[in-house]
Amino acid sequence: MKKINAFFFVILSVCITYGQAPSGYYSSASGNGYTLKTQLYNIIKNHNNRGYSGLWTTYNTSDRDHQNENDNTIFDLYSEVQNGSDPYNFTYGSNQCGTYSIEGNCYNREHMIPQSVFNSASPMVADAHFITPTDGKVNGIRSNYPHGDVASASITTRNGSKLGSSAVSGYSGTVFEPVDAFKGDIARMYFYFATRYQNTVANYNYDMFNNNSTQVFTTPFLNMLLAWHAQDPVSAREIERNNAIYARQGNRNPYIDNPNYVNLIWGGTSGGDNTGGGNNSGTKSDLYLSEYVEGSSNNKALEIKNETGNNINLSSYSVKKQTNGSGSWSSGLNLSGTLNNNGKFVIVNSSISSSCYNKSNANISTSATEMAFNGNDPIGLFKNGVLIDIIGNYNGGASNFASEVTIRRKSTATVPKTTYNSSDWNTFASNTCSDLGNKTTQENVDSTIKFRAFPNPNNGNFSISVENIDATTLVEIHSILGQKVYSKTIQNDSQIEINSLSKGIYYIRVSNTVFNKVSKVIIE
């Protein structure tokens, strides 16, 4: 999907009723675990098979770009660019494959679970819920390789998708990695397949499958799919696609209608909930690594932040290190205690210089191997043994990704995520430790910063007043679909004038390291 901020997705799930399943559709899905999976199977099985050629007709309504560029071209997960111009576009019908030699020649039909897995049998071969239109050349590059996180790319496509060696912990083969914006979309297609075809899936040989009709996935790939699902919540585009396929096939992808079904069956953290229940209104799906200090000598520190909207018990979390970008993760440094919402948890090397940071202020001061890292040692945050966030390049070898520097996660970064992208981080000089530390919980600071929009409602011209600023603060305005229409960083108390916004409901978000609130404004 084109990314919608997780906080705004919660608002979206409440406000957009067209994304919900028909009343009573899931009334028999009342269980948990694999019992729930079987209940969902009984709801979505026996769909109308429109045939392999019928996919072209389905794509007329299911896969048009009505959200991003809104140009009615074919929406292709393998060529769409999240924050920029697409390298090429396809017109419905006239650009069907055909033959291709380079990217942009034509689009064809991509089975996210390859046809060879099920011998091109029906109805799987024509089930649009996991078969999307994609660029023919990139479809060929992906071939029959599993989807996964790439450690070292041998091929990178024009929108940033990659083929290369696996960074999936526990799998050493070649994998194909889509861009972050669509990882959740693809994960939910896999969960759909595991449910819709649970009566036959145990017979399918595929590196991602375990020949079991319940869990379906091998543990390494299940962990990856759960992370993708949590990091990339359901989008308006997925909802539209689900509705269009339902109109053609008569069945739905339940993990788009209610993403929490994934967690009830397989565990993990939620990617949102379109049924009005499930996820809380936190802005992040889980804890994440917010700062990394790799300074001189033993000046090593990590910071973990909680922006989930809840206080989090840390007993299921640990930090692990991969030495020199190769081999296995370390046994892990286990965390304990409770991290309040908007709080920060600091871990330092017990020999850190007092001129850099007073270790008595840290949550953990330790000589453990995890805190003796260098600039080429990836650091992972794990939950129940599953990687949920990472700093550095897993299996990246001896090359440094961050040596003798401090890096801090940008407020605009998608977190947590299991692949490292240096563009998600701001870089500071060696031994910069001034921002490390536990921050006061949101409940204690909510009364300090005040902001309001006035008049409200209005005609598109209004003011935003922000008072009691004591830190760099970001002011953003998002549409009801999560599209950012305004962004400004302020340092002091400000009154911001907004002009000529079109009619609709918008959400103003004011946030800094210790404050994060949203207010609604109505334009009539």
N, C-alpha and C positions, 0 to 999 in steps of 0.2 A: 504494500500500500504506500501511497504518498503519506509521509509521516504526519499524524495528528498527535499533539501532545497528550500524554496519558491522562492528565487532569481534565482536559477538555473533552477527551473521549467519554469520561464518566458523565459529563453534561450532555454530550451527544447521545449517549445511550438512553438517557431519560427523555430527551426532547424529540428524537426522530422516531416516530411510531411506525413508519413504513419499513423499518428494518426488522421488526418483530415478526415471528412466525404467526400464522393464523391461530386464533383462539382455540385452545385445547390440543394443539398439534403435539405438544410434548407432555400431555397430562399423564401418560403412563410411565414417564421417565422419572421415577421417584426414588431410585436406589442410589448406591454408591459403588465405587470400584468397578470391577468387571461385570457386576450385575447391572449397573447403569449402562454400561457399554452394550450389553445384550438387549436391554430395553430400547436403546436408541437404534440398534440394528433392526429390531422388529418394526420400528416406526418408518425407517427410510428404505427398507428393502423393497423389492418388486417395483422399482421405478419404471417409467415408460422409456423403453430403449428406442431412441430416434435414429440409431444407425450411425456408422462412422462418417458417412457423407453428411449426415444431419448436423454434425458439429458446425459446419460452415454456416448453416442457418441459425443455429443457436448463438453463434458469435455476433450476429447482427444486432442482438439485444443485450447479450451478456458481457461483451468485452469492448465497449466503446468508451473513449475518454470523455467523460462528462464531469470530471472532478478536477483534474490537474490543469492541462492546457484548455480543456473544455472545447476541443476542436472536432469531436466526433470521429477521430481516427481510431484505428485499432489500438487497444491498450495492451502493450506487450511488456511483460515483466522483465524480459531480457534486453530491452532497449530503452525503457523509460528512465529518464534522469530526474532525480528527486528535486534538486534545487538548481535547475538550469534548463537549457534548451535540449530537447531530444536530438540525438545525432541523425535520426531519420524518422519518418512516419509512414504508416501503411494505410491505404484507403480500402475500406471494406469491399470485398469482391474482386476488385481489379488487381490487387497485389497478392492474391493467393498463389502459393507455390503449386506447380512450377519447379523450375530449376533455379539454383543459386550458386554463386561462386564467391561472393563477398557479402558482408553485412549490408542490409538495406535492400537486397534484391526482392525479397518476398517474405510472407509469413506462412507458417504451416502449423501443424497441430502437435504440441509438446505434451507427451504423457509424463507427468511428474514421477509416477512409478512406471518404468519402461515397459513397453508392450511385451518384450521378451520374457519378463517375469511371469506373466500369465498366458504366454503363448498366443497373444492377440485374440483371446477368447472374448465372447460377448457375455454379459453386457459391459464388461470392464473397458473394452477397447473403444467404446463410444460414450463413456460417462463424463460429461462436461465438467463435473465438480472437481476433477483432478486433471483435466486436459485443457490447456489454454493455448491461445494463438501466440506464437513466438517467432522471432526472426529465424528463418531457415538455417542460416549459417551457424548461429549460436546454438540452435537446437542440435545441429550436427556436432559441434564442439562438445557440448554436454554429453552426447552419445548416451550410453547406458550407465554412466558413472553415478554413484550416489551423490546426493546433495550433502554438502558439509562445509566446514570452515577450512580455508586454505592456509597452509603455513608458508609455502613458497610457490608463486604462480608461474606456470609455464606459458599460459595464454591469458591475457586480460582483454575483455571485449570493450566496445566503445562506451558502454554505460558503467563499466567497472566490475562486471561479473568476472569470475576467475575460475580457471581450471588449474589444478596443481596438487602438490602433496598435501596430505591430510594434517590438519591441526586438531582433529577430533581425538581427544584423549582416549586411547584404546583401539584406534583404527589407523593403519599405516598405508592404506592404498591411495589411489587418486580420487579426488572429489571435485565437484563443481559447486562454487559458492555464488549465489545471487547477491545483489546489493542488499544492504541492511533494510532498505525500505520495503522489501517484499519477502523477507524471511518468514515473518509471521503468516503471510498469505499461504506460502508453500507448506509450512508446518501444519496448518489447519487442513490442507488438502491431504497430507499424509494421515492425519488423525481420522479424517473422513473415510479414506480408503480402508484403514484398519478396522473401522466400524461397519461400513457398508458391506464389506466382503469378509467378515469374520468367519463365515461358514466355509470359506475356501482358502483363506490367507495362510494357514499353517502349511499348505502345500507349495508355497511360492519360495523359491530360492533367490535371495537377494541379500547383498551385504548388510543392508539396513534392517533386515528381518531376522527373527530368531526361530522361525518355524513353530510358533506357538500362537494359538488363536486368541489368547487373552492379552498379554503385554504386547505382542506382535513385533516390537522393535528390540534390537540388541540394546544393552544398557548404554553404551557410548552414544549411539544415535538417538535414543530416547532422551537422554540428558540434553543433547544438542537441540532437539526439536522443542523440548519444554522451554529452553532458554530463548529460542527464536520466537516462540509463541508469546512469552512474557514481554520480550523487548519490543515487539512490533505489534501493537494491538490492532483489532479489527478496524477497518476503514469504511467510509461511506461507499467506496468503490466495491469492496467485498460484499457489502450489504446489497447493493444494486445487482451485483452479479448473482448472488444467491437467490434473489427474488426472480431474476430472469430465467435462471435454470429451473427453478421450481415451476415456473409457468410452462416450461417445455417438457421437463421430465417427471414432474409431480413429486419430487422429494427434495429435501433441503440438506445443507451442511449444518449439523447441529452446533458445531464449534464456532461458527460465525454467529448464529442466533444466541448462543449462550457460551461464551468462552470458558466459563467456570467449569463446564462439563469436563474439559481437559484435566483440570486439577482434581476433580472428584474421582476421575478414573485413574489417571497416571501420576498424580502428584504435581509438584511444581508451584509456580506462582501465576496468578491470573493475568490474562491479557485483556481484561475488560469484561463487561457483562451487558448484553443487549436486552436482557429480560427485566432489567430494573433492579436486580439483586446482585449478590456476589461481592465484587470488589469494593473496597472503601474508596474514599475520594482523594487518596494521596496522589501526589504528582509523579511518583516513581514507583515502579513495580516491586522493587526490593532495595536493600542496602547496596551501596556502591563505593568504590575506591575514589576518594575525592582529591587526595594529594599524595605526592611521592617525593621524598627528599633523598637524593643520592649525592651526599656531599663528600668532603675530604675525610679521610681516615674512617672513623666509626660514626660519622654524622649521617645516620640512616633513620628514616622515619616514614610511617604510613598513616594516612588518615582515612577513616571510613565514615560516610555520612548517611543519615536516615532522613529521607524525605517521603516516606510512604504514607504519612498521615496517622500512623500508629506508633506507640512505643513497642520496641522489638526486643524480645528475649534473645540473647546472643549465643545460647548454648548449642545451637545447631550450626554455627558458623565457624570457619577456620580460614587461616591464611597459609598458602603454600608457595614454594619457590621451585622453579626449574633452573638448575645450575647451568650457566653458560649456554642457555637456549637449547638444551638437548637432554635426552634421558627422561626419567620419570619425575613427577612432582615429588616434593619432599613429603614427609609424613604429616606435616601440618602443625601450625600453632593454633591451638583451640582458643576461642574467645569465650568470655563469660560476662554475666551481668545483664543489664538492660540499657539499651540506647534509646533515649527519648526522641520523639519526632523532632526533626530539625537539629538534633544533636550530632556531635562529632566525636568519634572514638579514635584516640591516638595511640599508636604503638611505636616505641623507639628502641634503638639499640642501647643497651644499658651503659655503654661507654660513650654515648653521645656527649659532645662538648657542652658545658654549661653556657658558653657564649652563643651557642646555636639554639639550645632549648633546655629548659629546666626539666629534667626527667621526672621530678616529683609531680609534675603536672600531667604526666602521661597516664593513660589507662593501663598500659602494660609497658614495663621497661624490662628488656630481656636480652640475653646473649644467644638466644636460639638461632639456628642456622637461617631461618626465614628472615631475620633482621641483619644478616651479614651479606646482603645482596650487593651486586655491582650493576653497572649500566647495561649488561647483557643478560641479566637474570630475570625472566618474566615472574611477576608476582600475581597470584590468583586468589580471588575471594571465593570461597566455597560454602555452599549451604547443603547440609546433609550429604556431604561428599561430592556434590555436583558443582562444577564450575559455573558461577553466575557473572563474574566480572574479572577483568584482567588488565594489567599494565605490562606492556612489552609483547614481544612476538614469540608465541609458543613455538618451539622447534625452530627458532630463528637463527640458531647458531651463535657464533662468537661476536657478531656485529653488535655494537652498542646502539640501543634505542634511546637511552637517556643517561648519560654519564656525567657526573659532576654538575648536576643541575637539580633544581626543584621544578616539578611540573604540577599544575593544578587543573582539575577538570573544568572545562568551560560550562557555563550555565546553559548553553545551547546544545550541549552534547546529549545524545540519546544514551541513557544509562538505566540499569547495568547492561553490559554487552560482553560477549565472550571473544571478540576479536579486537585487537588494538589498532587505533588510528591516531597518529600523532596530531592530526588536525583537531582532535577533540580536547587538546590540552594547551594551556598557556605555559610558557617556559620562563623561568627566573634564574638568577645567578646562583652559583654554587653556595651552599650553606644558608640559603634563604629559608628561615624557619618561623618567620614572624606571624604567619597566618595559621599555624598549627594550633589546635586546642579545642577543648569542649566548648561549644557555644550554648548559650542559654536556650532552653526549650522555647518553642513558639508560643506556648501558653503564657510565658513570662514576659514576652516582648510584644505581643499583639497590641497591647494598649499604647505602646510608644509611638509607632508610626500610624499616622492617620491619612486616609485618602478618600476622595469622593469624586464622583462625576456629576456635574450640574450644568444646565437643568437635566432632569431625567424623569420621564422621556424627553426627547428633543427631536429636532428636524435634521440631524446630521452635523450640526455645529454646536460644540459643547466644550467645557473645560474640565480638566482633571487637576485637582489640587492634592499635592502630597506634602505632608508636614512631618517634622521631627526626624529628618534624615540624618543618620550618623555614619553611613557607609555607602559605597557605590551601589546604586539601586537601579534595577531594570524595570521599565514600564512598557508593557506590551498590550496590544489589543488584538483579539482573535475573533473571527466570525464563529457562528454556531457550528460550522464544519471544521473548525480548527485552523483555518487559514489565517496566518499572521498578516494583519493589515497595517500595523504600526508598531514601531519599536524605538525606544529612546533610553539612553543611560543618563542618569542624573546623579549629581554629587551633593546637592543641597536642596532645601525646601524649594518646591517649584510649582508653578501653575502652567499647565500645558494646554495649548489651544488645539482642538481637533476640528477639522473642517471637511464638509462635503462627503461624509460617509453615507452610503446608500441605506435604504430602509432595511431593518432587520434587528436581530438580537445579537449583541456583542458582549464579550467578556474582557474586562480590564484586569490584568495581572500585574501586581507590584511585588517584586521579590529582590532579596539580597541574601547574604550568607545565613542570616538568622530570621528572616521574615519572608513569608510567602502567603499572599492572600489574593482572592479574586472577587470582583464585583461585577454585576450585570448592568448593562446600559441598553435601553430600548430606543431605537430610532424609528420614528413614525413617518 
